[in-house]
């Protein structure tokens, strides 16, 4: 349905910014609240990892549900579920409410992200127009990511965790209200592709989809490590929560700055495949800087590097997937991509937890930086081999 695409995209982007604010607030508040409830770094990692278990197994089905029932409806369900998830921790802070809220919030996040990405693809034509639409949508998400950590840190320092979770619920409610004015439904006029694992496997063996998934998963691996353990690392060093939030917000501000220029940057860097390799190199370098630095200005510099890499990695990989499949498979394909993301987010907090417990968090960051570097080298090798296979100069 082709209603006013600019109006619909503006509403979608504003709702996405609010939702990203809420999601990054819970991302900061959860590890810090867990520490204050007596958890150690390994226990925080297990908690964060558990939050991605249900999204891992529901990402692809959620994409097909969005195609069948309408992406707008799915997005509304996600916003409301997230608002409900934050309330128990606001009223009765405890381990039980923290775990419940984090698990439900991550499932709700998956639902509205899959639906939102499907709507963005529907509002943009293939090619540069779709790149622009995804650029603006991911920019709005980055705006929310810039506001959320700082707001969460200030709320935690001044008022405590319950107030932060209550504010989160209000923000998600506002995101839901904005969707009531949207007219595009995202429901396919033709029958959507039925979900089955054969479809998922076929998408996975597609070279472009595979490269996009490797990029996105490695980027989310790095980002989850940073968002989970940088607050833990600095909290143990008695850094105020507001300062921690400001550093994480700086990463998102840089992502905001680069995303509107995504088409020009991709062209300048030599295409999508070369761009995604460089994004992983930047994030690996950012994690190394966190490991060896302590002063706020040092950490801020590496947040800029990390943010630039992450800011390009996600929209470029989304467009690579969306342009590769037909409209009737778009939700399923984006769900496949998000499955890789959730697997990375499930494994990264616990993959090297023994390093954190035995040697401390700086060596832990170094180990993860090396893993992301290996992913970048693998991606570079795969793209180089593909160019040779097509007879192009490397």
C-alpha positions in Angstrom: 0.0 0.0 0.0 1.6 3.3 -1.2 0.4 5.9 1.2 2.6 9.0 1.9 5.9 7.1 2.3 7.8 10.1 3.8 5.1 10.5 6.5 5.0 6.8 7.3 8.8 6.7 7.4 9.0 9.7 9.7 6.5 8.1 12.1 8.3 4.8 12.0 11.7 6.5 12.6 10.4 8.5 15.6 8.9 5.4 17.2 12.1 3.5 16.5 14.1 6.3 18.3 11.9 6.0 21.4 12.1 2.2 21.4 15.9 2.3 21.0 16.0 4.7 24.0 14.1 2.2 26.1 16.2 -0.7 24.9 19.6 0.9 25.6 18.3 2.0 29.0 17.6 -1.6 29.9 20.9 -2.6 28.4 22.8 -0.3 30.8 20.5 -0.7 33.9 20.4 -4.5 33.8 24.2 -5.2 34.4 24.5 -2.4 36.9 21.4 -3.5 38.8 22.7 -7.1 38.8 26.0 -5.9 40.3 24.2 -4.0 43.0 22.2 -7.2 43.7 25.5 -9.0 44.4 26.4 -10.5 41.0 29.9 -10.9 39.6 31.0 -10.4 36.0 30.3 -14.1 35.1 26.8 -14.0 36.6 26.1 -10.7 34.7 27.3 -12.4 31.5 24.9 -15.4 32.1 22.0 -13.1 32.7 22.6 -11.1 29.6 23.1 -14.3 27.5 19.9 -15.8 28.8 18.0 -12.8 27.5 18.8 -13.8 23.9 17.8 -17.5 24.1 14.1 -17.0 23.1 14.9 -14.5 20.4 17.4 -16.9 18.9 14.7 -19.6 18.2 11.9 -17.2 17.2 13.7 -14.7 14.9 12.9 -16.5 11.6 9.3 -17.4 12.6 8.8 -13.8 13.7 9.7 -12.6 10.2 7.1 -14.8 8.6 4.5 -13.7 11.2 5.2 -10.1 10.2 4.6 -11.0 6.5 1.4 -12.9 7.3 -0.3 -10.7 10.0 1.2 -7.3 9.1 4.4 -5.8 10.3 2.7 -2.8 11.9 0.6 -5.1 14.1 3.7 -7.1 15.1 5.5 -3.9 15.9 2.7 -2.7 18.2 2.7 -6.0 20.1 6.5 -5.7 20.6 6.2 -2.1 22.0 3.4 -3.1 24.4 5.2 -6.2 25.6 8.4 -4.2 26.3 6.4 -1.6 28.3 4.9 -4.4 30.4 8.3 -6.1 30.9 9.8 -3.0 32.6 7.0 -2.4 35.1 7.7 -5.2 37.7 11.3 -4.0 38.2 10.0 -0.5 38.8 7.5 -1.6 41.4 9.4 -4.5 43.1 13.1 -4.6 42.4 14.5 -8.1 42.9 16.4 -10.8 41.1 13.1 -12.3 40.0 11.7 -9.1 38.4 15.1 -8.3 36.9 15.3 -11.7 35.2 11.7 -11.6 34.1 11.9 -8.1 32.7 15.1 -8.7 30.8 13.9 -11.9 29.2 10.5 -10.5 28.1 12.1 -7.2 26.9 14.5 -9.0 24.6 11.8 -11.1 23.1 9.7 -8.0 22.6 12.7 -6.2 21.1 13.0 -9.0 18.5 9.4 -8.7 17.5 9.3 -5.0 16.9 12.8 -4.9 15.2 11.8 -7.6 12.7 8.5 -5.8 12.0 10.2 -2.4 11.7 12.8 -3.6 9.3 10.1 -5.2 7.1 8.2 -1.9 7.1 11.4 0.1 6.1 12.0 -2.3 3.2 8.3 -1.8 2.1 8.7 2.0 2.2 11.9 2.1 0.1 12.4 1.0 -3.5 15.3 -1.3 -4.3 18.7 0.3 -4.7 19.8 3.7 -3.4 16.3 4.7 -2.3 16.2 1.6 0.0 19.7 2.3 1.3 18.5 5.8 2.1 15.4 4.5 3.9 17.4 2.1 6.0 20.0 4.8 6.6 17.3 7.1 8.1 15.7 4.3 10.1 19.0 3.1 11.6 19.9 6.8 12.2 16.7 7.1 14.3 17.7 4.0 16.2 21.1 5.4 16.8 19.5 8.6 18.1 17.7 6.6 20.7 20.8 4.6 21.5 22.6 8.0 22.1 19.9 9.1 24.6 19.1 5.8 26.4 22.4 5.1 28.1 22.9 8.6 29.4 19.2 8.8 30.6 19.6 5.4 32.3 22.8 6.4 34.0 21.5 9.7 35.3 18.3 8.0 36.5 20.3 5.3 38.3 22.6 7.9 40.0 19.9 10.3 41.0 16.8 8.2 41.6 17.7 4.5 41.6 16.9 1.6 39.3 13.1 1.5 39.8 12.7 5.0 38.4 14.9 4.1 35.4 12.7 1.0 34.7 9.5 3.1 35.1 10.8 5.7 32.6 11.6 2.9 30.2 7.9 1.7 30.3 6.7 5.2 29.6 9.0 5.6 26.6 7.8 2.3 25.1 4.2 3.4 25.6 4.9 6.5 23.6 6.4 4.5 20.8 3.2 2.4 20.7 1.0 5.6 20.5 3.0 6.9 17.5 2.2 3.7 15.5 -1.5 4.4 15.9 -1.2 7.1 13.3 0.5 4.9 10.7 -1.5 3.7 7.7 0.9 1.3 6.0 0.3 -2.2 7.4 3.2 -4.2 6.0 0.9 -7.1 5.2 1.6 -8.7 1.9 -1.1 -8.7 -0.7 0.2 -12.0 -2.0 0.6 -15.0 0.2 3.9 -14.8 2.1 6.4 -17.6 1.9 5.7 -20.3 4.5 8.4 -20.7 7.1 10.5 -23.8 7.0 14.1 -24.6 7.8 14.7 -25.5 4.1 14.0 -21.9 3.3 16.3 -20.8 6.0 19.1 -23.1 4.8 18.6 -21.9 1.2 19.0 -18.3 2.4 22.1 -19.1 4.4 24.0 -20.7 1.5 23.4 -17.5 -0.6 26.8 -15.8 -0.7 25.5 -12.2 -0.2 23.1 -13.2 2.6 26.0 -15.2 4.2 28.4 -12.2 4.1 25.7 -10.0 5.6 25.1 -12.4 8.4 28.8 -12.8 9.2 29.1 -9.0 9.3 26.0 -8.4 11.4 26.7 -11.2 13.8 30.3 -10.2 14.4 29.3 -6.6 14.9 26.6 -7.6 17.4 29.1 -9.9 19.2 31.4 -6.9 19.7 28.6 -4.5 20.6 27.1 -7.0 23.2 30.5 -7.4 24.8 31.0 -3.7 25.0 27.5 -2.9 26.3 27.5 -5.7 28.9 31.0 -5.5 30.3 32.1 -1.9 29.9 29.5 -0.8 32.5 30.7 -3.7 34.8 34.4 -2.7 34.3 33.8 0.9 35.1 31.4 0.3 37.9 34.0 -1.8 39.6 36.4 1.2 39.2 33.7 3.3 40.9 33.0 5.4 37.8 29.6 7.1 38.1 26.7 5.6 36.1 26.1 8.9 34.3 29.7 8.9 33.0 29.3 5.3 31.8 26.1 6.2 30.1 27.8 9.2 28.4 30.5 7.0 27.0 28.0 4.5 25.5 25.9 7.4 24.2 29.0 8.8 22.4 29.3 5.6 20.5 25.7 6.0 19.3 26.2 9.7 18.5 29.0 8.7 16.1 26.7 6.1 14.5 24.1 8.8 14.1 26.7 11.0 12.3 27.7 8.3 9.7 24.4 6.6 8.9 22.7 9.4 6.8 25.8 9.4 4.6 25.8 5.6 4.1 25.4 5.6 0.3 28.2 8.1 -0.2 30.5 6.3 2.3 29.8 2.9 0.8 30.7 4.2 -2.6 33.9 5.9 -1.3 35.0 2.8 0.5 34.7 0.6 -2.7 31.3 -1.1 -2.3 29.3 -2.9 0.4 31.6 -5.9 0.8 34.8 -3.8 1.4 32.8 -1.5 3.7 31.7 -4.3 6.0 35.2 -5.6 6.3 36.4 -2.2 7.5 33.5 -1.9 10.0 34.7 -5.1 11.8 38.3 -3.9 11.8 37.2 -0.6 13.4 35.2 -2.4 16.2 38.1 -4.8 16.9 40.3 -1.8 17.3 37.7 -0.2 19.6 37.6 -3.2 21.9 41.4 -3.2 22.1 41.4 0.4 23.2 38.9 -0.3 26.0 41.2 -3.0 27.2 44.3 -0.9 27.5 42.8 2.5 28.5 41.3 4.0 31.6 41.1 7.8 31.3 37.7 9.0 30.1 39.2 10.9 27.1 41.0 7.7 26.0 37.9 5.6 26.2 35.9 8.4 24.4 38.3 8.2 21.5 37.8 4.5 21.1 34.1 4.9 21.4 34.3 7.1 18.3 36.1 4.4 16.4 33.8 1.7 17.5 30.7 3.8 16.8 31.8 4.5 13.3 32.2 0.8 12.5 29.0 -0.2 14.1 27.1 2.7 12.5 27.8 1.3 9.0 27.7 -2.4 9.7 24.1 -2.8 10.5 22.3 -0.8 7.7 24.7 -2.1 5.0 24.1 -5.7 6.0 20.3 -5.1 6.2 20.3 -3.7 2.6 22.4 -6.6 1.4 19.8 -9.0 2.6 16.7 -7.0 1.6 17.9 -6.4 -2.0 18.8 -10.1 -2.4 15.3 -11.6 -1.8 11.8 -11.1 -3.1 9.2 -9.2 -1.1 7.3 -12.3 -0.1 10.5 -13.7 1.6 11.8 -10.4 3.0 10.5 -11.0 6.5 11.9 -14.5 6.7 15.3 -13.3 5.3 15.6 -10.5 7.8 14.6 -13.1 10.5 17.5 -15.3 9.4 19.8 -12.4 9.7 18.5 -11.6 13.2 18.9 -15.3 14.1 22.7 -14.9 13.5 22.6 -11.7 15.6 20.8 -13.3 18.5 23.2 -16.3 18.4 26.1 -13.9 18.7 24.4 -12.0 21.5 23.6 -15.3 23.3 27.2 -16.6 23.1 29.4 -13.5 23.5 28.6 -12.7 27.2 29.6 -16.2 28.3 32.0 -17.3 25.6 35.1 -16.2 27.5 33.7 -15.7 31.0 36.4 -17.8 32.5 38.9 -15.2 31.2 37.1 -12.4 33.0 36.8 -14.3 36.2 40.4 -15.5 36.3 42.4 -12.7 34.6 40.1 -9.7 34.8 38.2 -7.7 32.3 41.1 -6.0 30.3 42.3 -9.4 29.0 38.7 -10.4 28.4 38.3 -7.4 26.1 41.5 -8.2 24.3 40.3 -11.8 23.6 37.1 -10.6 22.2 38.9 -8.0 20.0 40.9 -10.8 18.5 37.8 -12.9 17.8 36.2 -9.9 15.9 39.5 -9.4 14.0 39.4 -13.0 12.9 35.9 -12.5 11.6 37.1 -9.5 9.7 39.9 -11.5 8.1 37.5 -14.3 7.2 35.1 -11.8 5.6 38.0 -10.2 3.6 39.1 -13.7 2.4 35.6 -14.6 1.3 35.0 -11.4 -0.5 38.4 -11.6 -2.2 37.7 -15.2 -3.4 34.3 -14.1 -4.7 35.8 -11.3 -6.8 38.3 -13.7 -8.2 35.6 -16.1 -9.1 33.7 -13.3 -10.9 37.0 -12.4 -12.7 37.2 -9.0 -11.2 40.4 -7.3 -10.1 41.0 -7.5 -6.3 
